[in-house]
Amino acid sequence: MTSLLSDELLATFRQRAADYDRDNAFFAEDLADLHAAGYLGAMVPTALGGAGLSLRETARAQARLSAHAPATALAVNMHHVWVGVGRYLHERGDSSLDWLLTEAASGEVFGFGYSEPGNDLVLLGSRTEARPDGSGGFSFTGRKIFTSNSPAWTRLGVLGLDSSGGEEDQRLVHAFITREGGGFDILDDWDTIGMRASQSRTTMLDGAHAPADRVLRLLPPGPTVDPYVLGIFTSFEILLASVYAGIADRALELAVEAVGRRTSMKTGKPYSQDPDARRRIADMALTQDSVWLQIDGITRDLDASASDSTLDRGAGWFRATAGLKVRVTEAARDVVDQAVRVSGGSTYFNRSELGRLYRDVLAGIFHPSSDDSAHATVAQSLLGPLE
C-alpha cells in the first residue's frame, strides 16, 4: 500500500486540493499520478496484473488518500467500487467481470452511472429506458446524476429498465458503455459547495449502447441477493465509508495542531491545557477509534468470506454495510464539526483546510444508503417487510 501512495505523492495531492476546490476543477493531475502509481489496479488480483490489495487494505488506502485530498479520493472511489465488484465475483468463482479487472489494471477509468433524480430505489429500480437491440445488447436513454469522473471515465456502468416484454416481464439491465461509443452528453453543471474536484456531472444518456458482451445482469426489479448486486452494494458502502473516515482522521489531526498552537488570553496557556478543548479532542478520538473498529471488522469478514462460508452473511451484508456507511458518515460530520469548534474562527475562511473539510464532509449524507433507507433495511431484517 505504501508503494502505491507514497508520502511524497500524498503531499502533492494535498497541495493541489485547495486549487482544485477554488477553481472548481477536475483532479486531472492527481488521476494521472494515481494511474502511474498503479493505484487504479490496487484491488485487481496480481494474476490479472494488479497490486492485489484486499478490500480492507484498499479501505485503509482510500482513507489515507482522503485525508490529503477528499474529492480526489471520492472520485477514484467510484472506480474502485467497480474493481471491488469484479474482485468479489472473481474470488467466488465468477469470471464475468475479469475483463474489467484486466482493463482497470491497464489504466481504464470506470465511472458509476446509476444515480437518478427522484429514484430512491437505487439498485432496485430505474427511470432509465433500456431498449434491447435484438442481439443481446441494449441502448440506454435517461438522466444520470452524480456521475463522478465525468471528464475522464472510459467505461461507465449503467442501469436501466427493459419494459419491452410488458409490465409483467420487466427486467433491470446492468451493463457497461464506453466513452468512444457515444450516445450520451455530459452537462457542465457541477458547481457545488464541496467535493468539487470530483466533477460528478449529470450524464444524459441518449441511446448509449452496450453490446451483449458488456451486459452483466438481467434481473427482475426489486430486492435480490444476486452476487453482482451484492458486490456493488458492499463495495460501494464500505469504500464510501472509508473516504469519510479519512476526512475525519484529518480533521482530528488539524484540531490537535490548532489547540497546541492557540493560546488563551484568559489563562495565558495553550488551549491544549483547556479542559473543554481536551474533552472535545478526546471525544473526536474516541469516535474515530470506534469507526475504524467497524470498518476493519466488516472488511476483514467480507474478505475472508470468499473462502470461509461461515463468515458469509448473505442478505445480512445489506444491513451490515448500509449501517456502516450511515454511522461512519454521520460520525465524520460530528468529528469535523467539533474540530471546527475547537480550532477557532480562522476555519471560517476559504483558505482554511478545515473549512474545506467541513464542506466536503457534508456530501456524505447524499450518497446511498441514506439514513432513512438504512433504517428501513435494518427494520426489515428484524421485522420483515411492510405489508
C-alpha positions as CSV (number, residue, x, y, z in Angstrom):
1,M,0.0,0.0,0.0
2,T,2.8,2.4,0.8
3,S,4.4,1.9,-2.6
4,L,1.2,2.9,-4.3
5,L,0.6,6.0,-2.2
6,S,3.9,7.4,-1.1
7,D,4.1,10.2,1.5
8,E,5.6,12.5,-1.2
9,L,2.7,11.8,-3.6
10,L,0.1,12.4,-1.0
11,A,1.7,15.7,0.0
12,T,1.5,16.8,-3.7
13,F,-2.2,15.9,-3.7
14,R,-2.8,18.0,-0.6
15,Q,-1.2,20.9,-2.2
16,R,-3.4,20.6,-5.3
17,A,-6.6,20.1,-3.4
18,A,-7.1,23.7,-2.4
19,D,-6.5,24.9,-6.0
20,Y,-8.9,22.3,-7.4
21,D,-11.6,23.4,-4.9
22,R,-11.1,27.1,-5.6
23,D,-11.2,26.7,-9.4
24,N,-13.9,24.0,-9.4
25,A,-11.5,21.9,-11.5
26,F,-11.2,18.2,-12.1
27,F,-8.4,16.4,-10.4
28,A,-6.7,15.5,-13.8
29,E,-3.1,15.7,-12.5
30,D,-3.9,13.6,-9.4
31,L,-5.6,11.0,-11.7
32,A,-2.5,10.8,-13.9
33,D,-0.3,10.3,-10.9
34,L,-2.6,7.6,-9.5
35,H,-2.5,5.8,-12.8
36,A,1.2,6.0,-13.0
37,A,1.5,4.6,-9.4
38,G,-0.7,1.6,-10.3
39,Y,-3.4,2.7,-7.9
40,L,-6.2,2.2,-10.4
41,G,-5.4,-1.5,-10.2
42,A,-5.0,-1.6,-6.5
43,M,-7.6,-4.3,-5.9
44,V,-7.0,-6.2,-9.1
45,P,-5.6,-9.7,-8.3
46,T,-1.9,-9.9,-9.1
47,A,-2.6,-12.7,-11.5
48,L,-4.6,-10.2,-13.6
49,G,-2.0,-7.5,-13.5
50,G,-2.9,-5.6,-10.3
51,A,-1.5,-4.9,-6.9
52,G,-3.7,-7.5,-5.2
53,L,-4.8,-5.4,-2.3
54,S,-7.7,-6.7,-0.2
55,L,-10.9,-4.7,0.4
56,R,-9.6,-4.0,3.9
57,E,-6.3,-2.7,2.7
58,T,-8.0,-0.6,0.0
59,A,-10.4,0.9,2.5
60,R,-7.3,2.0,4.6
61,A,-5.6,3.3,1.5
62,Q,-8.7,5.3,0.5
63,A,-8.9,6.9,3.9
64,R,-5.3,7.9,3.7
65,L,-5.9,9.4,0.3
66,S,-9.0,11.2,1.5
67,A,-7.1,12.7,4.4
68,H,-5.0,14.5,1.9
69,A,-7.4,15.1,-1.0
70,P,-11.1,14.2,-0.2
71,A,-12.6,15.0,-3.6
72,T,-9.8,13.0,-5.4
73,A,-10.5,10.1,-3.1
74,L,-14.2,10.2,-3.6
75,A,-14.0,10.3,-7.4
76,V,-11.4,7.5,-7.7
77,N,-13.6,5.6,-5.1
78,M,-16.2,5.1,-7.8
79,H,-13.6,3.4,-10.0
80,H,-12.6,1.2,-7.0
81,V,-16.2,0.2,-6.4
82,W,-16.3,-1.5,-9.8
83,V,-12.9,-3.1,-9.3
84,G,-14.3,-4.3,-5.9
85,V,-17.3,-5.9,-7.7
86,G,-15.0,-7.7,-10.1
87,R,-12.8,-8.9,-7.4
88,Y,-15.8,-10.0,-5.3
89,L,-17.1,-12.2,-8.1
90,H,-13.7,-13.4,-9.1
91,E,-12.9,-14.7,-5.6
92,R,-16.2,-16.6,-5.7
93,G,-15.6,-18.3,-9.0
94,D,-17.5,-15.9,-11.3
95,S,-15.2,-14.7,-14.1
96,S,-17.8,-12.5,-15.8
97,L,-16.0,-9.3,-14.7
98,D,-12.4,-10.5,-15.2
99,W,-12.3,-8.3,-18.3
100,L,-13.0,-5.3,-16.0
101,L,-10.2,-6.2,-13.7
102,T,-7.7,-6.6,-16.6
103,E,-8.8,-3.2,-18.1
104,A,-8.6,-1.5,-14.7
105,A,-5.0,-2.7,-14.3
106,S,-4.2,-1.4,-17.8
107,G,-5.4,2.1,-16.9
108,E,-9.1,2.3,-18.0
109,V,-11.1,4.5,-15.7
110,F,-14.5,3.3,-14.6
111,G,-17.4,5.6,-13.7
112,F,-20.7,4.9,-11.8
113,G,-23.8,5.8,-13.7
114,Y,-26.6,4.5,-11.6
115,S,-27.9,7.5,-9.6
116,E,-31.0,9.2,-10.9
117,P,-33.1,12.2,-9.8
118,G,-36.0,11.1,-7.6
119,N,-35.1,7.4,-7.7
120,D,-34.9,6.2,-4.1
121,L,-34.9,2.6,-5.2
122,V,-31.2,2.9,-6.3
123,L,-30.2,-0.6,-7.3
124,L,-33.7,-2.0,-7.2
125,G,-35.3,0.1,-9.9
126,S,-34.5,2.6,-12.7
127,R,-36.1,5.6,-14.6
128,T,-33.7,4.9,-17.5
129,E,-35.0,3.1,-20.5
130,A,-33.0,0.0,-21.6
131,R,-34.1,-0.9,-25.1
132,P,-32.9,-4.3,-26.5
133,D,-31.1,-4.3,-29.8
134,G,-32.2,-7.8,-30.8
135,S,-28.7,-9.2,-30.4
136,G,-28.4,-9.4,-26.7
137,G,-27.2,-5.8,-26.3
138,F,-29.2,-2.7,-25.0
139,S,-29.4,1.0,-25.7
140,F,-29.9,3.3,-22.7
141,T,-31.8,6.6,-22.6
142,G,-32.2,8.6,-19.3
143,R,-30.7,11.0,-16.9
144,K,-27.9,10.0,-14.5
145,I,-26.7,12.3,-11.7
146,F,-23.6,12.5,-9.5
147,T,-21.5,10.8,-12.2
148,S,-18.0,11.0,-10.7
149,N,-15.0,11.1,-13.0
150,S,-17.2,12.6,-15.7
151,P,-14.3,14.3,-17.6
152,A,-12.2,11.1,-17.6
153,W,-14.1,7.8,-17.4
154,T,-13.6,5.5,-20.2
155,R,-16.1,2.8,-19.1
156,L,-19.4,3.7,-17.4
157,G,-21.5,1.2,-15.5
158,V,-25.2,1.9,-16.2
159,L,-28.6,0.6,-15.0
160,G,-31.8,0.7,-16.9
161,L,-35.3,-0.8,-17.1
162,D,-36.3,-3.0,-20.1
163,S,-40.1,-2.9,-20.4
164,S,-40.2,-4.3,-23.9
165,G,-41.8,-7.5,-22.7
166,G,-44.7,-5.7,-20.9
167,E,-45.4,-4.8,-17.3
168,E,-45.2,-8.4,-16.2
169,D,-41.8,-9.1,-17.7
170,Q,-39.8,-6.0,-16.8
171,R,-36.0,-6.5,-16.3
172,L,-33.3,-4.4,-14.8
173,V,-30.3,-4.3,-17.1
174,H,-26.8,-3.9,-15.6
175,A,-24.3,-3.1,-18.3
176,F,-21.2,-1.0,-19.4
177,I,-20.9,1.6,-22.1
178,T,-17.7,3.1,-23.4
179,R,-16.8,6.7,-23.9
180,E,-15.8,6.1,-27.6
181,G,-19.2,4.5,-28.2
182,G,-21.0,7.9,-27.7
183,G,-24.8,8.2,-27.3
184,F,-24.5,10.5,-24.3
185,D,-24.0,14.1,-23.3
186,I,-22.2,15.3,-20.1
187,L,-23.5,18.5,-18.7
188,D,-21.2,21.1,-17.3
189,D,-23.3,21.6,-14.2
190,W,-21.0,20.7,-11.3
191,D,-20.8,23.8,-9.1
192,T,-21.2,22.5,-5.5
193,I,-20.2,23.6,-2.1
194,G,-17.9,20.7,-1.6
195,M,-16.2,17.7,-3.2
196,R,-15.7,20.0,-6.2
197,A,-12.7,18.3,-7.8
198,S,-14.8,15.1,-8.3
199,Q,-16.7,16.8,-11.1
200,S,-19.6,14.5,-10.7
201,R,-21.6,15.9,-13.5
202,T,-25.0,15.0,-14.9
203,T,-24.9,12.5,-17.8
204,M,-27.7,12.4,-20.3
205,L,-27.9,9.0,-22.0
206,D,-29.4,9.1,-25.4
207,G,-29.2,5.7,-27.0
208,A,-25.8,4.8,-25.4
209,H,-25.2,1.3,-26.5
210,A,-23.9,-1.7,-24.5
211,P,-23.1,-4.8,-26.7
212,A,-24.1,-8.2,-25.5
213,D,-20.7,-9.0,-24.0
214,R,-21.0,-5.9,-21.8
215,V,-24.4,-6.8,-20.4
216,L,-23.7,-8.3,-17.0
217,R,-27.1,-9.0,-15.4
218,L,-30.8,-9.1,-16.3
219,L,-32.7,-9.1,-13.1
220,P,-36.4,-8.5,-12.0
221,P,-37.0,-5.2,-10.3
222,G,-36.9,-5.3,-6.5
223,P,-34.7,-6.9,-3.8
224,T,-32.2,-9.5,-4.8
225,V,-29.2,-11.3,-3.3
226,D,-27.6,-11.8,-6.7
227,P,-23.8,-11.8,-6.2
228,Y,-23.4,-9.0,-8.7
229,V,-25.7,-6.7,-6.9
230,L,-24.4,-7.8,-3.5
231,G,-20.9,-7.0,-4.8
232,I,-21.9,-3.5,-5.9
233,F,-23.7,-2.7,-2.6
234,T,-21.0,-3.9,-0.2
235,S,-18.1,-2.4,-2.2
236,F,-19.9,0.9,-2.6
237,E,-20.9,1.3,1.1
238,I,-17.6,0.2,2.6
239,L,-15.3,2.2,0.3
240,L,-17.5,5.2,0.6
241,A,-17.4,5.0,4.4
242,S,-13.6,4.9,4.3
243,V,-13.4,8.2,2.4
244,Y,-15.4,10.0,5.1
245,A,-13.4,8.3,7.8
246,G,-10.3,9.7,6.2
247,I,-11.8,13.2,6.3
248,A,-12.5,12.8,10.0
249,D,-9.0,11.5,10.6
250,R,-7.5,14.6,9.1
251,A,-9.9,16.9,11.0
252,L,-8.7,15.3,14.2
253,E,-5.1,16.0,13.2
254,L,-5.8,19.6,12.4
255,A,-7.7,20.1,15.7
256,V,-4.8,18.7,17.7
257,E,-2.4,21.1,15.9
258,A,-4.8,24.0,16.5
259,V,-5.2,23.6,20.2
260,G,-1.4,23.3,20.6
261,R,-0.9,26.5,18.6
262,R,-3.7,28.7,20.0
263,T,-3.2,30.5,23.4
264,S,-5.9,31.7,25.7
265,M,-5.6,35.4,26.8
266,K,-7.6,34.5,29.9
267,T,-5.1,31.9,31.2
268,G,-2.0,32.5,29.2
269,K,-1.9,28.8,28.4
270,P,-2.3,26.9,25.1
271,Y,-5.7,25.5,24.5
272,S,-4.2,22.1,24.8
273,Q,-4.4,22.8,28.5
274,D,-8.1,23.8,28.4
275,P,-10.3,21.1,29.9
276,D,-13.2,21.8,27.4
277,A,-10.9,21.6,24.4
278,R,-9.2,18.5,25.7
279,R,-12.6,16.8,26.2
280,R,-13.6,17.7,22.6
281,I,-10.4,16.3,21.3
282,A,-10.8,13.1,23.3
283,D,-14.4,12.7,22.1
284,M,-13.3,13.0,18.5
285,A,-10.6,10.4,19.0
286,L,-13.0,8.0,20.7
287,T,-15.4,8.3,17.8
288,Q,-12.6,7.6,15.3
289,D,-11.4,4.6,17.3
290,S,-14.9,3.1,17.1
291,V,-15.2,3.9,13.4
292,W,-12.1,2.0,12.5
293,L,-13.0,-0.9,14.6
294,Q,-16.2,-1.2,12.5
295,I,-14.6,-0.7,9.1
296,D,-11.7,-3.1,9.9
297,G,-14.1,-5.7,11.3
298,I,-16.6,-5.7,8.4
299,T,-13.9,-5.6,5.7
300,R,-12.0,-8.4,7.4
301,D,-15.1,-10.7,7.5
302,L,-16.1,-9.8,3.9
303,D,-12.6,-10.5,2.6
304,A,-12.5,-13.8,4.5
305,S,-16.0,-14.9,3.5
306,A,-14.8,-15.7,0.0
307,S,-13.1,-18.8,1.4
308,D,-14.9,-19.3,4.7
309,S,-18.6,-19.7,4.3
310,T,-19.2,-19.4,8.0
311,L,-18.4,-15.7,7.7
312,D,-20.8,-15.1,4.8
313,R,-23.8,-13.1,6.0
314,G,-25.7,-13.4,2.7
315,A,-28.6,-10.8,2.7
316,G,-27.2,-9.7,6.1
317,W,-24.5,-7.8,4.3
318,F,-27.0,-5.2,3.2
319,R,-27.8,-4.4,6.8
320,A,-24.2,-4.5,7.9
321,T,-22.8,-2.3,5.2
322,A,-25.7,0.2,4.9
323,G,-25.4,0.7,8.7
324,L,-21.7,1.1,8.4
325,K,-22.0,3.8,5.8
326,V,-24.6,5.8,7.8
327,R,-22.7,5.5,11.1
328,V,-19.4,6.5,9.6
329,T,-20.6,9.5,7.6
330,E,-22.6,10.8,10.5
331,A,-19.7,10.3,12.8
332,A,-17.4,12.1,10.3
333,R,-19.7,15.1,10.2
334,D,-19.7,15.3,14.0
335,V,-15.9,15.0,14.2
336,V,-15.4,17.7,11.7
337,D,-17.9,19.9,13.4
338,Q,-16.1,19.5,16.7
339,A,-12.8,20.2,15.0
340,V,-14.1,23.5,13.7
341,R,-15.4,24.5,17.1
342,V,-12.2,23.8,18.9
343,S,-10.0,25.4,16.2
344,G,-11.4,28.9,16.2
345,G,-12.7,31.4,13.7
346,S,-9.9,31.1,11.2
347,T,-11.6,27.9,9.9
348,Y,-14.4,30.1,8.6
349,F,-12.2,31.4,5.8
350,N,-12.0,29.7,2.4
351,R,-8.2,29.4,2.8
352,S,-8.7,27.1,5.8
353,E,-8.2,23.4,5.1
354,L,-10.6,22.5,7.9
355,G,-13.2,24.8,6.4
356,R,-12.9,22.9,3.2
357,L,-13.3,19.6,5.0
358,Y,-16.4,21.0,6.7
359,R,-17.9,21.5,3.2
360,D,-16.6,18.2,1.8
361,V,-17.9,16.0,4.6
362,L,-21.5,17.2,4.0
363,A,-21.6,15.2,0.8
364,G,-21.8,12.0,2.8
365,I,-25.5,12.4,3.6
366,F,-26.4,12.4,-0.1
367,H,-24.8,9.1,-1.1
368,P,-26.8,5.9,-0.8
369,S,-27.7,4.4,1.6
370,S,-29.5,7.4,3.2
371,D,-30.2,7.4,6.9
372,D,-33.9,6.7,6.2
373,S,-33.2,3.8,3.8
374,A,-30.6,2.2,6.2
375,H,-33.1,2.3,9.0
376,A,-35.7,0.7,6.7
377,T,-33.2,-2.0,5.8
378,V,-32.5,-2.8,9.4
379,A,-36.2,-2.8,10.3
380,Q,-36.9,-5.2,7.5
381,S,-34.1,-7.5,8.7
382,L,-35.7,-7.6,12.2
383,L,-39.4,-7.2,11.5
384,G,-39.9,-8.4,7.9
385,P,-41.3,-6.4,5.0
386,L,-44.0,-3.8,5.3
387,E,-47.4,-5.1,4.4
